[in-house]
Amino acid sequence: MVPFPFTDLSGYKLRPALVLYDSKLDTIVCFISSVQKITGEFDLVVLKSNVNGLKVDSVIKLTKIATLSKDLIIGKIVELEEVYLKEVDGKLKIIFNL
C-alpha cells in the first residue's frame, strides 16, 4: 500500500501498488485499481486470490508509474502470481520499446 500521487500532483490516494523496481532508498511502482475499467492496452486485469491478497478483482495500470521514497510504503499486501508477472514484463517491454 502506497500513497499514489495524482498525475496533476494535486493530491494522492492510498492504494495497492505493484513494485517494479526496489532500491535502497526508492521504489518504482505502478498502481492497482479496484475499478475494473480497462482504459488502455497496458491495463492488466488481476483476479483476486489467496496468493495475491487482493480483496477484489483489480486492474494494474502499467502506464501509471511513480518513483516513491521507501518511507512512504505502508505495507505489503500483494504477491503477484507468475502468470501475471509474465504479462507485466511483456507489456512493459512494449511500453518502453525494449
C-alpha positions as CSV (number, residue, x, y, z in Angstrom):
1,M,0.0,0.0,0.0
2,V,1.3,3.4,-1.0
3,P,0.1,7.0,-1.2
4,F,0.0,7.1,-5.0
5,P,0.1,10.7,-6.4
6,F,-2.5,12.0,-8.9
7,T,-1.0,12.8,-12.3
8,D,-1.5,16.5,-11.8
9,L,0.2,16.3,-8.3
10,S,-2.9,17.8,-6.7
11,G,-3.0,15.0,-4.1
12,Y,-2.8,11.3,-3.7
13,K,-4.8,8.2,-2.9
14,L,-3.8,5.3,-0.8
15,R,-3.8,2.2,-2.9
16,P,-2.1,-1.1,-3.6
17,A,0.8,-0.9,-6.0
18,L,3.0,-3.3,-7.9
19,V,6.7,-2.9,-7.2
20,L,8.6,-2.8,-10.5
21,Y,12.0,-1.9,-9.0
22,D,13.3,-1.6,-5.5
23,S,16.5,0.2,-4.5
24,K,18.0,1.1,-1.2
25,L,16.1,4.4,-0.9
26,D,13.4,4.5,-3.6
27,T,10.9,2.1,-5.1
28,I,9.3,2.3,-8.6
29,V,5.7,1.2,-8.6
30,C,2.6,1.2,-10.8
31,F,-0.8,1.4,-9.2
32,I,-3.5,-1.2,-8.9
33,S,-7.1,-0.1,-9.1
34,S,-10.2,-1.9,-7.8
35,V,-12.2,-0.1,-10.5
36,Q,-12.3,-2.8,-13.2
37,K,-12.5,-0.4,-16.1
38,I,-9.9,-1.1,-18.9
39,T,-8.9,2.2,-20.3
40,G,-5.9,1.1,-22.4
41,E,-3.9,-1.7,-23.9
42,F,-1.5,-1.7,-21.0
43,D,-4.1,-2.3,-18.3
44,L,-3.9,-5.8,-16.8
45,V,-6.9,-7.5,-15.1
46,V,-5.9,-9.5,-12.0
47,L,-8.4,-11.8,-10.3
48,K,-8.4,-11.8,-6.5
49,S,-6.8,-14.9,-5.0
50,N,-5.4,-16.2,-1.7
51,V,-1.9,-15.8,-3.2
52,N,-2.1,-12.2,-4.3
53,G,-4.1,-10.9,-1.3
54,L,-6.3,-8.6,-3.3
55,K,-9.8,-8.0,-1.8
56,V,-11.5,-7.7,-5.2
57,D,-10.7,-8.3,-8.9
58,S,-8.5,-5.4,-9.9
59,V,-6.6,-3.7,-12.7
60,I,-2.9,-3.0,-12.8
61,K,-2.4,0.3,-14.6
62,L,1.1,-0.2,-16.1
63,T,1.2,3.4,-17.5
64,K,0.6,4.9,-14.0
65,I,4.2,4.7,-12.7
66,A,5.8,6.6,-9.9
67,T,9.1,6.6,-8.0
68,L,8.5,6.9,-4.3
69,S,10.6,7.0,-1.2
70,K,10.6,3.7,0.6
71,D,9.5,5.5,3.7
72,L,6.1,6.0,2.0
73,I,5.4,2.3,1.7
74,I,2.8,1.3,4.3
75,G,2.9,-2.4,4.0
76,K,2.9,-5.4,1.7
77,I,-0.4,-7.0,0.8
78,V,0.1,-8.4,-2.7
79,E,2.3,-11.2,-4.1
80,L,1.5,-11.4,-7.8
81,E,1.3,-14.8,-9.4
82,E,3.9,-15.8,-12.1
83,V,1.3,-15.7,-14.9
84,Y,0.6,-12.1,-14.2
85,L,4.3,-11.2,-13.8
86,K,4.9,-12.5,-17.3
87,E,2.2,-10.4,-18.7
88,V,3.5,-7.3,-16.8
89,D,7.0,-8.0,-18.3
90,G,5.7,-8.3,-21.8
91,K,3.6,-5.1,-21.6
92,L,6.5,-3.1,-20.0
93,K,8.8,-4.2,-22.9
94,I,6.2,-2.7,-25.3
95,I,5.7,0.5,-23.3
96,F,9.5,1.1,-23.1
97,N,10.3,-0.2,-26.5
98,L,12.7,-2.8,-25.2
